[in-house]
């Protein structure tokens, strides 16, 4: 392990995201404008088409969340989809409502994830591609999951190697 790698792992050991006292600043977040703004801004920044599918049933609902943190979690999922899929391909984002929670699916037609790796991808500093092939430090999914858990949510993943991935961010709705 190089000195830089050692310092990086030391920093990870003292990660403030693991602090139990970290509490999101929850406020009502209108879902449709939040998703539209986040998707639009991400697509421009990534120079990648991102489709947004919003069913009629979510028009007036709100999350009970820290908007800054849930935006970070969603952008981490969008960023991973961008990194793992062919240039110019479309990233899909779809929202749907279940009792008490909102599901936000991010889908790509990328390289996919082997079934044996699905349990590891949310761990800190885990990278599935050789260093240099895909940018990143292996923190995006870890942070996205941590943010979802801090909000009382979760992240699910469905993927097959060579066929793309779908990550679903689940967040509680505003009461």
ZAMARGU-4260 file (C-alpha; in steps of 0.2 Angstrom, whole numbers, plus 5000, padded with zeros to 4 digits):
<rodrens>
0) 5000/5000/5000 | 5007/5017/4995 | 5008/5032/5007 | 4993/5040/4998 | 4983/5025/4999
5) 4987/5023/5018 | 4981/5041/5021 | 4966/5039/5011 | 4961/5023/5021 | 4965/5033/5037
10) 4953/5047/5031 | 4940/5034/5028 | 4941/5026/5045 | 4937/5044/5052 | 4923/5047/5040
15) 4910/5059/5047 | 4896/5051/5038 | 4898/5037/5051 | 4895/5049/5065 | 4879/5044/5074
20) 4875/5062/5078 | 4874/5066/5060 | 4855/5071/5057 | 4848/5077/5041 | 4839/5094/5041
25) 4822/5087/5035 | 4810/5098/5026 | 4796/5095/5014 | 4803/5093/4997 | 4791/5094/4982
30) 4796/5078/4972 | 4792/5084/4954 | 4801/5100/4954 | 4816/5092/4963 | 4817/5078/4951
35) 4815/5089/4936 | 4829/5101/4942 | 4841/5088/4947 | 4839/5077/4931 | 4841/5093/4920
40) 4856/5099/4929 | 4864/5082/4929 | 4861/5079/4911 | 4869/5096/4907 | 4884/5093/4918
45) 4887/5075/4912 | 4883/5080/4893 | 4872/5064/4893 | 4853/5062/4889 | 4843/5058/4905
50) 4825/5053/4903 | 4813/5057/4917 | 4797/5047/4919 | 4785/5054/4932 | 4768/5046/4933
55) 4753/5057/4937 | 4751/5050/4955 | 4766/5059/4961 | 4762/5076/4955 | 4758/5084/4972
60) 4768/5073/4984 | 4783/5079/4995 | 4798/5070/5003 | 4802/5073/5021 | 4821/5075/5018
65) 4837/5085/5018 | 4836/5091/5000 | 4855/5094/4999 | 4859/5076/5005 | 4846/5067/4994
70) 4851/5076/4979 | 4869/5070/4982 | 4863/5052/4984 | 4853/5054/4968 | 4868/5062/4958
75) 4879/5048/4964 | 4868/5035/4957 | 4866/5045/4941 | 4885/5047/4940 | 4888/5029/4942
80) 4876/5025/4928 | 4885/5037/4917 | 4902/5030/4921 | 4897/5012/4918 | 4887/5014/4901
85) 4892/5018/4884 | 4895/5036/4879 | 4880/5045/4872 | 4868/5031/4879 | 4853/5037/4889
90) 4851/5035/4908 | 4833/5032/4913 | 4826/5040/4929 | 4808/5034/4934 | 4799/5039/4950
95) 4784/5029/4958 | 4775/5029/4974 | 4771/5016/4986 | 4762/5018/5003 | 4773/5030/5013
100) 4788/5030/5002 | 4794/5036/4985 | 4805/5025/4974 | 4817/5033/4962 | 4825/5021/4949
105) 4841/5025/4940 | 4844/5013/4925 | 4858/5011/4913 | 4862/5000/4898 | 4880/4998/4904
110) 4892/4984/4909 | 4881/4978/4924 | 4887/4970/4940 | 4890/4952/4943 | 4879/4944/4956
115) 4894/4940/4967 | 4898/4958/4968 | 4881/4965/4973 | 4884/4964/4992 | 4901/4973/4990
120) 4896/4988/4980 | 4890/4998/4994 | 4906/4996/5005 | 4918/5010/5007 | 4931/5012/4994
125) 4925/4997/4984 | 4929/4998/4965 | 4924/4984/4953 | 4934/4991/4938 | 4952/4991/4937
130) 4959/5008/4943 | 4960/5020/4928 | 4947/5012/4918 | 4933/5022/4927 | 4935/5038/4937
135) 4931/5037/4955 | 4936/5032/4972 | 4923/5019/4977 | 4913/5031/4988 | 4898/5036/4978
140) 4887/5021/4982 | 4893/5020/5000 | 4888/5038/5003 | 4871/5036/4993 | 4866/5021/5004
145) 4872/5030/5020 | 4861/5045/5015 | 4846/5034/5011 | 4848/5025/5028 | 4849/5042/5037
150) 4832/5047/5030 | 4824/5030/5035 | 4826/5024/5017 | 4836/5011/5007 | 4844/5007/4990
155) 4840/4991/4980 | 4850/4986/4965 | 4845/4974/4951 | 4859/4970/4938 | 4866/4957/4927
160) 4884/4957/4920 | 4883/4964/4902 | 4865/4970/4903 | 4865/4986/4914 | 4859/4990/4931
165) 4844/4998/4940 | 4847/5006/4957 | 4831/5011/4967 | 4833/5024/4980 | 4818/5023/4992
170) 4814/5038/5003 | 4800/5042/5015 | 4786/5054/5010 | 4781/5069/5020 | 4768/5064/5032
</rodrens>
